[in-house]
Amino acid sequence: MLLSSPGWCCSTAVLMVVGVGGCSATPSPPFPAGTDSASEVPPPPLSNPATIVGRLPRATDEIPSVIALRSETPGMYTPQTASPMMDQVAHVFTPGVLVVRTGQPANFRNDDDVLHNVRVRERDREGDVNEWIFNVVLPQGGMFVHTFEREGVYDVRCDMHQSMWARVVATSTPYSAVADRDGSFRIDGVRPGAYRALVYAGRRTLERAFEVGEGQQFELLMAEGDGRVGTSP
């Protein structure tokens, strides 16, 4: 049900998820129609996949950078087999950065013994907070299922506990990674072909095109100024 905005809520309405023994919103279908739907014929199995390694810039707000490899060949992605989940435990969003597939369900859960909410807003290409996506209150054991339709970066916050914040990166590709603190990353099992690397580092978005061959270990270094798409102070 929708509740009018209380003092701690920044939006005009908030969805309250209620139930017994664990609860959720009306779930999205496991494979909604779209790019990665189960009805599409999956690509042929990989015989000699490639590996992408490299280093990304450090994120300016202490959140690790994320890289996603977008194939230039349509229909070359395998369907999602498990739904990613962001949990709330000990007043912390876990993981702090969650990568999800567009058009596929993602779960938000509260495993704390207190009431939390999850407020998600989309960032635009310049890194500024833009559109409000949803704001849901989760009781203990509550779960909310949402499908992100657009690629991009989303801020996640709990208005009840201001220290709780995280980030979601939505991408159409299964080839993605959250970098280590030093910016290093590794993506295994990549299908050979032409790709465009999208790197989300704080408020910055970097982009670079490349090709990788069968069985190749390709090193991809994304430094400052490498095809910058958007930036903000």
C-alpha positions in Angstrom: 0.0 0.0 0.0 1.0 3.6 -0.5 1.6 5.8 2.6 1.7 9.6 2.7 5.2 10.9 3.2 6.4 10.9 6.8 9.0 13.4 8.1 11.9 11.2 7.2 10.9 10.5 3.7 12.0 12.7 0.8 9.4 11.5 -1.7 5.7 12.1 -2.0 4.8 8.5 -1.3 6.4 5.3 -0.1 5.4 1.7 -0.7 5.0 -0.3 2.5 5.8 -4.0 2.0 3.9 -6.1 4.5 3.4 -9.8 5.0 3.9 -12.8 7.3 7.1 -14.9 7.3 8.9 -12.8 4.7 7.3 -10.6 2.2 7.8 -9.2 -1.3 6.2 -6.9 -3.8 4.5 -8.5 -6.8 7.5 -10.2 -8.4 8.6 -9.5 -11.9 8.5 -12.4 -14.3 11.8 -14.3 -14.3 12.5 -13.5 -17.9 10.4 -10.5 -19.1 10.2 -9.8 -22.8 13.2 -7.9 -24.0 16.9 -8.3 -25.0 17.6 -11.1 -22.6 14.3 -13.0 -22.5 14.2 -16.7 -22.1 12.2 -17.0 -25.3 15.2 -16.0 -27.4 17.6 -18.6 -28.7 20.7 -18.6 -26.6 24.1 -18.0 -28.2 26.2 -21.1 -29.0 28.3 -22.4 -26.2 31.8 -21.0 -25.7 34.7 -23.3 -26.6 37.6 -20.9 -26.0 36.5 -17.8 -24.1 38.6 -14.7 -23.5 39.6 -13.0 -20.2 39.6 -9.3 -19.7 41.9 -7.8 -17.1 43.0 -4.3 -16.3 42.7 -1.3 -14.0 40.1 1.4 -13.6 40.3 4.8 -12.0 39.5 5.1 -8.3 36.0 6.4 -7.6 36.1 9.8 -6.0 33.4 9.0 -3.4 35.1 5.8 -2.2 32.7 3.5 -4.0 34.6 1.1 -6.2 34.5 1.6 -10.0 32.3 -0.8 -12.1 33.1 -1.9 -15.7 30.5 -3.4 -18.1 31.4 -4.8 -21.5 28.6 -4.1 -24.0 28.8 -6.4 -27.1 28.6 -4.8 -30.5 26.9 -8.0 -31.8 23.1 -8.2 -30.9 21.8 -11.4 -29.2 25.2 -12.6 -27.8 24.2 -12.6 -24.2 23.1 -15.6 -22.1 20.0 -15.2 -19.9 20.3 -14.3 -16.2 20.1 -17.5 -14.1 19.9 -16.0 -10.6 18.5 -12.7 -9.3 21.1 -10.4 -7.6 20.2 -9.2 -4.1 21.1 -6.2 -2.0 20.5 -6.8 1.7 20.3 -4.6 4.8 22.4 -6.1 7.7 23.7 -4.3 10.8 22.6 -0.9 9.3 24.7 -1.5 6.2 23.6 -2.1 2.6 25.4 -5.3 1.4 27.0 -5.3 -1.1 27.8 -1.6 -1.3 27.7 -1.8 -5.1 25.3 -4.2 -6.8 25.5 -4.9 -10.6 22.1 -5.9 -12.1 20.9 -6.9 -15.6 18.4 -4.6 -17.3 15.0 -6.3 -17.9 15.8 -8.9 -15.2 14.6 -8.9 -11.5 16.7 -7.7 -8.6 15.9 -8.2 -5.0 16.2 -5.8 -2.0 15.9 -7.4 1.4 15.9 -6.3 5.1 17.6 -8.8 7.4 17.9 -6.3 10.3 15.7 -6.4 13.3 14.6 -2.8 12.7 12.5 -1.1 10.1 14.3 0.2 7.0 13.4 1.8 3.7 15.1 1.6 0.3 15.0 4.8 -1.8 16.5 4.6 -5.3 17.2 7.5 -7.6 18.8 7.4 -11.0 21.8 9.5 -12.0 22.1 11.2 -15.3 25.0 11.0 -17.7 26.6 14.0 -15.9 26.5 12.2 -12.6 23.7 14.4 -11.1 20.8 12.7 -9.2 17.8 12.8 -11.5 14.7 10.6 -11.6 13.1 9.0 -8.5 12.6 5.3 -9.2 11.0 3.8 -6.0 10.9 4.2 -2.3 9.8 1.2 -0.3 9.6 0.5 3.5 10.9 -3.0 4.4 10.0 -4.6 7.8 12.3 -7.3 9.2 12.5 -10.1 6.7 10.8 -8.0 4.0 11.9 -8.2 0.4 11.1 -6.0 -2.6 11.6 -7.1 -6.3 12.4 -4.5 -8.9 13.3 -4.6 -12.6 15.6 -1.9 -13.9 14.7 -1.1 -17.5 17.5 1.5 -18.3 21.3 1.1 -18.1 23.0 3.5 -15.7 23.9 4.4 -12.1 21.4 4.5 -9.3 21.9 5.8 -5.8 20.4 3.8 -2.9 19.7 5.2 0.5 17.8 4.5 3.7 16.1 7.7 4.9 15.5 6.3 8.3 19.3 5.8 8.8 21.3 8.5 7.0 24.6 6.7 7.2 23.2 3.9 5.0 23.8 4.3 1.3 24.9 2.2 -1.7 24.9 2.1 -5.5 23.3 0.0 -8.2 24.7 -0.2 -11.7 22.3 -1.6 -14.3 23.6 -3.0 -17.5 22.3 -5.3 -20.3 25.5 -7.4 -20.4 26.5 -10.3 -18.2 30.2 -9.3 -18.6 30.8 -6.9 -15.7 32.9 -6.5 -12.6 33.2 -4.4 -9.5 36.9 -3.3 -9.3 39.1 -3.8 -6.2 40.1 -0.8 -4.1 43.2 -0.3 -6.3 41.0 -0.3 -9.5 42.1 -3.8 -10.7 39.5 -6.1 -12.2 39.1 -9.4 -14.0 36.3 -10.8 -16.2 36.4 -14.4 -17.3 34.4 -16.3 -19.8 34.0 -13.5 -22.3 32.7 -14.4 -25.8 35.2 -13.2 -28.5 34.2 -10.2 -30.5 33.9 -6.4 -30.5 32.9 -4.6 -27.3 32.4 -1.2 -25.8 33.7 -0.9 -22.3 31.6 1.4 -20.0 33.3 2.4 -16.7 31.3 4.0 -13.9 33.7 5.7 -11.5 32.0 7.9 -9.0 30.4 10.7 -11.0 32.4 9.9 -14.1 31.5 7.6 -17.0 34.3 6.5 -19.3 34.0 4.6 -22.5 36.3 2.7 -24.9 35.8 0.3 -27.9 38.0 -2.8 -28.3 38.0 -6.3 -29.8 39.1 -9.6 -28.2 39.9 -12.9 -29.8 39.4 -16.5 -28.8 41.3 -17.5 -25.7 43.0 -14.1 -25.5 43.8 -12.4 -22.2 43.2 -8.8 -23.0 44.5 -5.9 -20.8 42.2 -2.9 -20.7 43.5 0.2 -18.9 41.0 3.0 -18.4 42.9 6.1 -17.4 41.6 9.7 -17.0 40.6 11.2 -20.4 40.1 7.8 -22.1 37.0 8.6 -24.1 35.2 10.4 -21.3 31.5 10.4 -21.9 30.2 12.5 -19.0 31.7 14.3 -16.0 30.7 16.7 -13.3 32.6 18.8 -10.7 
